[in-house]
Amino acid sequence: MATVQEQRQQTRILVQAAAAVCEDKKGQDTRILELDPIDAGLSDFFLVTSATNDRQAVAIADEIEHRLKKEFDARPNSVEGRRQGEWILLDYVDFVVHVFLTERRAFYDIERLRKSARPLTPAEFDAELTAELAAKTLAARGKAKAAAKAKPAAKAAVKAVKKTAARKAAPVKKTKAPAAKEASARKAAAKKPAAKKAVAKKSVAKKKTAKKKS
């Protein structure tokens, strides 16, 4: 699940794409208002642009809707004012696009109503987004390097544990052999006196037999 930062970054990418459409369709005085979270409600950004006539306004709005749907599978929650073409509003929840006729924009003066918002040109917005994405890429690379360094260390730790376990187990195995040798040596030592006694008895018996014969 995406974090708040990731969601905001995705919103920035969508706003950037919509602003690019305004530039491509010759929208005038395009501005991105980064709204103050305190009074912004659900939206993070307003994208505001002007058209010289209603046909151009509709063309800009239609192309924004088409491109965001095609490239990002993003659809507006609602669209208002398309029939009149004087003020078309596309509500994407996290950001809202306002396409005005020039005179209507001056009349409603939406930028003045949002005094706490931070106005940005598309170029300024692009520069900030590029810097943000670059920082994210560097952070991801740093994590990847740290993970790569951690792998050999983890392997070495596993090897060390295995060696320690092998050393602990080795003496137990070695003591079995000497114990067996000692036992067999004791048996052999016990058998030797018995064998000597048997030989001595045989020699005594032979001597007695020899005396009787003589």
Order of alpha helices (4+ residues) and beta strands (2+ residues): alpha-beta-beta-alpha-beta-beta-beta-alpha-alpha-beta-alpha
